[in-house]
Amino acid sequence: MLFNSYIFIFVFLPLTLGSYYGLHKLGKPVFAKVALILMSFWFYGYFNPSYLWIMCSSIVINYLLSQLLQRRWGGTISKGQLALLKKALLGIGLIFNLGLIFYFKYYDFFVDNLNKVFYTDFQLKNIVLPLGISFFTFQQVSYMVDSYRGETKEYNFTDYALFVTFFPQLIAGPIVLHNEVLPQFEDKNNWKINWDNMARGLYMFAAGLVKKAVIADTLSGSVSWGYSHLGSGLTSMDAILTMLAYTFQIYFDFSGYCDMATGLGYMFNIHIPMNFNSPYKALSVVDFWKRWHLTLTRFLRTYVYFPLGGSRRGTVRTYINIIIVFLVSGLWHGANWTFIFWGFLHGIGNALTRMFRKQWESMHVVLQWAFTFLFVNITWIFFRADSISQAFTFIKRILKFQNLNLHAAFLQTFQLKEFYLIYSHIPVLNKIMASIRGSDALILLGGMLFLCLNFKNNQEMNFRPTTKMAAVTVLCLVWGIFTLSGVSEFLYFNF
C-alpha cells in the first residue's frame, strides 16, 4: 500500500492533471475526457487488473440498456407496448446489476447460510470482492432508473464512461448523479486550471490524508488489539476505549476519504456533492443519517423508500418502509449478519425517533446528543464485530464494568510518535504525561471528540488561499506522506 500511495501522489496525480488540462489547452476536450477515463482505469486496475473486465463490461451493458430506454421508438409500436418494453428493459438492467453485486459480494454468504440451514454441502467460491463494486453499480442503477423515467439526456459513451469512472469517487463514493458532474465537464470555464480551486483542492486532499493516515490508522491498531483480545482478558475499560476508538476510526477514515475525493474533484474544477456533514454532531438517529453518507441515504430514499410508498401509505407502512430501507443499507455494507443487524437497529432507531418525536425534542439538546452518540457507539460494535455473538459478548464486557484497569500493551497502541517526540523533550510535559495512566489514549480520543464537535467540516469552511493556509497544507501533506509507511486501505473500499 505504501508503494501505491507514493505512486498516486508523485506519479499518477501530476500525470493525470497534466494530460487533462494539457489536452484542453490544445483544444481537444474529447481527448481530455478519454485521457481522464484511461487514467481512471489505470487507477482502478492498479489494485488488481482482473477487476477491470468487471467494471468495463458493467459500463458497456448499462450504457446499451440505458440507450434503449432513452430511445424514441416513434410509431413503430404502441404506447402500451412501449411501456411494457421499457419495463422489461429496466427489469433486465436491474437483474443484471443486482446479480453482479450478488455474485461477487453475496454468493458465498448465501451459500454458507444455505449449508447451515439445510445441512447441504455446496462449495464456496471464495470470490475476491472487486473494489467499490457497490458504488459504481448503484451509480449506474440510478442512471438507468432516471433513463426509464425520461430524466436523462442522451449522453455519448465517452460522457457516460467518464460519469462512472471519474477516479476521485470511483471506489468509495460518493454516489453521484449524472446531472451533478457531467454538466461540469461540459462547462468550458472548467477546462483550464483555476488556481483558487487547485489551492482548495490541495488543502482538502492534505487534510483528508492526515485524517486517514495519521488519525484513523493509529486508531486502527487500537481497535484490532481490542477485538483480538476479547477472549483473553480484555477489561471493561479496555472494551470502552476500543468502542470509542472504532467510533473515531471509522469517522476519520470515511471523513478523510470524502475530503480527499472532494479535494481531487476541485483540482479538476469539479464540485463533488457533500457526502459527510459532521455526523457526530447529530441530535437524533434521523439527524445522523442526514449527515452520514449523504449520497447513499439519498439513493436509498429515491430508489427504494419512495418506490415502496414512502410515507404515503399510513403510519405503520411508513415505519415498515424505513426498516426495509435500513436493512438494505446494512446488506449493502457487507455480506454478514452483523451489517444486516446494524441496519435493523438503525431502522428501529429511526422509526422510534419519529414515533416519539415530541417527547424526544422536549429533552435538552445535550441529552439528545448524548443518547444519539451512545446509540451510534453501541451499533458500531455490531458493524465492526466478526459475528453478532461476538458483538453481544463485547457489549456484555462493557456493561459488567468489573475491571477498570487498562493493559499497558493496549495503551501503547494509542501513542502517536509525533506527539511523543514533542512532549518527551519538554520536562514538565513529560512528567505530567508519565503521571497520567492512559494519557495518550485520553488525549487522542478526547481530541477526536473535540474536533468532531467544535470544528466545521472542510466543505463548510470559507476557504481563502492565504500564506497561513498554504503552510497548513504543506504541513499536512508532509505529515501525511511520512506516515504512509503504515497506511492500510480505506474501510469503505470494501463496500
LINRASUL-V589381 format. One record per residue. N is the residue number from 1. PSI is psi in radians with two decimals (NA if undefined). D_CENTER is the distance of its C-alpha to the mean C-alpha in whole Angstrom. Layout:
<<N:PSI:D_CENTER> <N:PSI:D_CENTER>>
This chain:
<<1:-0.55:19> <2:-0.84:21> <3:-0.74:23> <4:-0.76:20> <5:-0.80:19> <6:-0.66:22> <7:-0.75:23> <8:-0.84:20> <9:-0.71:21> <10:-0.25:25> <11:-1.06:25> <12:-0.91:22> <13:-0.85:21> <14:-0.68:25> <15:-0.71:26> <16:-0.81:24> <17:-0.75:24> <18:-0.81:28> <19:-0.66:28> <20:-0.92:26> <21:-0.55:28> <22:-0.77:32> <23:-0.59:32> <24:-0.70:31> <25:-0.51:34> <26:0.02:36> <27:0.54:36> <28:1.17:34> <29:-0.63:31> <30:-0.75:30> <31:-0.60:31> <32:-0.73:28> <33:-0.77:25> <34:-0.74:27> <35:-0.72:26> <36:-0.64:23> <37:-0.81:22> <38:-0.70:24> <39:-0.61:22> <40:-0.66:19> <41:-0.72:20> <42:-0.80:21> <43:-0.81:18> <44:-0.77:17> <45:-0.29:20> <46:-0.62:20> <47:-0.72:18> <48:1.81:20> <49:-0.47:23> <50:-0.31:23> <51:-0.43:20> <52:-0.71:21> <53:-0.54:23> <54:-0.86:21> <55:-0.73:19> <56:-0.79:22> <57:-0.63:24> <58:-0.74:21> <59:-0.81:21> <60:-0.84:25> <61:-0.74:26> <62:-0.65:23> <63:-0.78:25> <64:-0.76:28> <65:-0.70:28> <66:-0.65:26> <67:-0.72:30> <68:-0.64:32> <69:-0.54:30> <70:-0.26:31> <71:2.43:34> <72:1.95:37> <73:-0.11:40> <74:-2.43:43> <75:0.23:46> <76:-0.51:45> <77:2.76:44> <78:2.93:44> <79:-0.67:41> <80:-0.75:41> <81:-0.67:41> <82:-0.73:38> <83:-0.75:36> <84:-0.70:37> <85:-0.78:36> <86:-0.67:32> <87:-0.69:31> <88:-0.76:32> <89:-0.72:30> <90:-0.73:27> <91:-0.75:28> <92:-0.76:28> <93:-0.76:25> <94:-0.73:23> <95:-0.74:25> <96:-0.89:24> <97:-0.81:20> <98:-0.59:20> <99:-0.65:22> <100:-0.84:20> <101:-0.75:17> <102:-0.81:20> <103:-0.88:22> <104:-0.46:19> <105:-0.57:17> <106:-0.08:19> <107:-0.92:23> <108:-0.66:23> <109:-0.78:22> <110:-0.82:24> <111:-0.71:27> <112:-0.75:27> <113:-0.59:27> <114:-0.77:30> <115:-0.69:32> <116:-0.69:32> <117:-0.77:33> <118:0.15:35> <119:0.65:36> <120:3.11:36> <121:0.77:35> <122:2.46:33> <123:2.41:32> <124:2.58:28> <125:-0.24:27> <126:0.91:24> <127:2.34:22> <128:2.15:20> <129:2.13:16> <130:2.45:15> <131:2.32:12> <132:0.37:10> <133:-0.61:12> <134:-0.61:11> <135:-0.95:9> <136:-0.38:12> <137:-0.81:14> <138:-0.64:13> <139:-0.70:14> <140:-0.57:17> <141:-0.75:18> <142:-0.70:18> <143:-0.71:20> <144:-0.76:22> <145:-0.70:23> <146:-0.62:23> <147:-0.73:26> <148:-0.63:27> <149:-0.07:28> <150:0.51:29> <151:0.17:26> <152:2.68:26> <153:2.91:28> <154:1.39:29> <155:2.59:27> <156:3.01:29> <157:-0.64:27> <158:-0.80:26> <159:-0.75:24> <160:-0.78:22> <161:-0.65:21> <162:-0.71:20> <163:-0.69:18> <164:-0.70:16> <165:-0.12:16> <166:1.94:16> <167:-0.54:14> <168:-0.56:12> <169:0.32:10> <170:-0.76:11> <171:-0.11:9> <172:0.45:5> <173:-3.05:6> <174:2.89:7> <175:1.71:9> <176:2.76:13> <177:2.69:16> <178:-0.67:19> <179:0.00:21> <180:-0.54:18> <181:-0.67:18> <182:-0.72:22> <183:-0.51:24> <184:-0.62:23> <185:-0.43:24> <186:-0.32:27> <187:2.03:28> <188:-0.41:31> <189:-0.33:30> <190:0.09:27> <191:-0.05:28> <192:2.76:30> <193:2.24:28> <194:1.88:27> <195:-0.50:28> <196:-0.77:27> <197:-0.66:23> <198:-0.74:23> <199:-0.78:24> <200:-0.73:21> <201:-0.74:19> <202:-0.71:20> <203:-0.83:20> <204:-0.68:16> <205:-0.78:16> <206:-0.74:18> <207:-0.73:17> <208:-0.63:13> <209:-0.72:15> <210:-0.75:17> <211:-0.76:14> <212:-1.02:13> <213:-0.58:16> <214:-0.92:18> <215:-1.04:17> <216:-0.72:14> <217:-0.49:16> <218:-0.80:19> <219:-0.48:18> <220:-0.71:16> <221:-0.66:20> <222:-0.75:21> <223:-0.79:19> <224:-0.73:20> <225:-0.80:24> <226:-0.84:24> <227:-0.54:22> <228:-0.31:25> <229:0.26:28> <230:-0.66:27> <231:0.14:30> <232:1.03:32> <233:0.33:33> <234:2.17:30> <235:2.95:31> <236:-0.70:30> <237:-0.65:29> <238:-0.78:27> <239:-0.70:25> <240:-0.81:25> <241:-0.61:23> <242:-0.76:21> <243:-0.85:20> <244:-0.66:19> <245:-0.74:18> <246:-0.66:15> <247:-0.74:14> <248:-0.50:14> <249:-0.89:13> <250:-0.53:9> <251:-0.94:10> <252:-0.43:11> <253:-0.90:9> <254:-0.71:5> <255:-0.72:8> <256:-0.77:10> <257:-0.77:7> <258:-0.72:7> <259:-0.74:11> <260:-0.73:12> <261:-0.78:10> <262:-0.73:12> <263:-0.75:15> <264:-0.67:16> <265:-0.78:16> <266:-0.60:19> <267:-0.47:20> <268:0.23:21> <269:0.51:22> <270:2.14:19> <271:1.95:17> <272:2.34:14> <273:2.57:13> <274:2.39:11> <275:-0.03:8> <276:2.05:9> <277:1.25:12> <278:1.05:14> <279:-0.39:13> <280:0.07:15> <281:-0.03:18> <282:2.51:18> <283:0.08:21> <284:2.94:21> <285:-0.65:18> <286:-0.80:18> <287:-0.64:18> <288:-0.76:15> <289:-0.03:13> <290:-0.03:14> <291:-0.48:12> <292:2.26:9> <293:1.09:6> <294:-0.66:10> <295:-0.53:9> <296:-0.74:9> <297:-0.76:12> <298:-0.75:14> <299:-0.85:14> <300:-0.64:15> <301:-0.78:17> <302:-0.71:19> <303:-0.06:19> <304:-0.97:19> <305:-0.88:20> <306:-0.80:23> <307:-0.49:24> <308:-0.21:25> <309:-0.19:27> <310:-2.23:25> <311:0.32:27> <312:-0.11:30> <313:0.54:32> <314:2.86:33> <315:-0.85:31> <316:-0.80:31> <317:-0.62:29> <318:-0.82:27> <319:-0.66:26> <320:-0.76:26> <321:-0.71:23> <322:-0.80:21> <323:-0.70:21> <324:-0.78:21> <325:-0.74:18> <326:-0.47:16> <327:-0.73:17> <328:-0.73:16> <329:-0.76:12> <330:-0.79:13> <331:-0.63:15> <332:-0.63:12> <333:-0.40:10> <334:2.78:13> <335:1.28:16> <336:2.52:18> <337:-0.39:20> <338:-0.74:18> <339:-0.70:15> <340:-0.75:17> <341:-0.65:19> <342:-0.79:16> <343:-0.71:15> <344:-0.77:19> <345:-0.72:19> <346:-0.58:17> <347:-0.79:19> <348:-0.75:22> <349:-0.74:21> <350:-0.81:20> <351:-0.80:24> <352:-0.66:26> <353:-0.72:25> <354:-0.68:26> <355:-0.69:29> <356:0.74:30> <357:-0.80:29> <358:-0.80:32> <359:-0.70:32> <360:-0.83:29> <361:-0.26:29> <362:-0.29:33> <363:2.75:32> <364:2.55:31> <365:-0.53:28> <366:-0.72:28> <367:-0.70:28> <368:-0.81:25> <369:-0.79:23> <370:-0.80:24> <371:-0.67:24> <372:-0.81:21> <373:-0.70:19> <374:-0.77:21> <375:-0.80:20> <376:-0.73:16> <377:-0.85:18> <378:-0.76:20> <379:-0.51:17> <380:-0.46:15> <381:-0.75:18> <382:-0.61:17> <383:-0.66:14> <384:-0.53:15> <385:2.72:18> <386:-0.44:20> <387:2.84:22> <388:-0.67:22> <389:-0.69:26> <390:-0.68:24> <391:-0.77:22> <392:-0.66:25> <393:-0.72:27> <394:-0.78:25> <395:-0.72:25> <396:-0.68:29> <397:-0.66:29> <398:-0.84:28> <399:-0.48:30> <400:-0.62:33> <401:0.72:33> <402:-0.79:36> <403:2.01:35> <404:0.22:34> <405:2.79:35> <406:2.32:32> <407:2.38:32> <408:-0.68:33> <409:-0.61:31> <410:-0.77:28> <411:-0.56:28> <412:-0.52:29> <413:-0.32:25> <414:-0.09:24> <415:2.12:26> <416:2.05:25> <417:-0.62:28> <418:-0.77:28> <419:-0.68:29> <420:-0.72:31> <421:-0.55:33> <422:-1.00:33> <423:-0.36:35> <424:-0.36:37> <425:0.09:39> <426:1.81:40> <427:-0.77:42> <428:-0.84:42> <429:-0.69:38> <430:-0.70:38> <431:-0.73:41> <432:-0.81:38> <433:-0.68:35> <434:-0.48:38> <435:-0.29:39> <436:1.92:36> <437:2.25:35> <438:0.40:31> <439:-0.71:31> <440:-0.74:28> <441:-0.77:26> <442:-0.76:27> <443:-0.78:26> <444:-0.89:23> <445:-0.70:22> <446:-0.70:24> <447:-0.66:23> <448:-0.75:19> <449:-0.73:20> <450:-0.77:22> <451:-0.75:20> <452:-0.61:17> <453:-0.37:20> <454:0.01:22> <455:2.56:21> <456:2.63:19> <457:2.89:16> <458:-0.44:16> <459:-0.45:16> <460:-0.42:19> <461:2.56:21> <462:1.54:24> <463:2.33:24> <464:2.27:27> <465:1.67:28> <466:2.99:30> <467:-0.69:32> <468:-0.79:30> <469:-0.59:27> <470:-0.73:28> <471:-0.73:29> <472:-0.74:25> <473:-0.82:23> <474:-0.77:26> <475:-0.81:26> <476:-0.72:22> <477:-0.84:22> <478:-0.80:25> <479:-0.81:23> <480:-0.77:20> <481:-0.71:22> <482:-0.30:24> <483:-0.12:22> <484:-0.22:20> <485:-0.40:23> <486:0.27:21> <487:2.48:17> <488:2.96:15> <489:2.74:12> <490:2.47:9> <491:-0.69:8> <492:-0.12:5> <493:-0.46:8> <494:-0.01:9> <495:NA:8>>
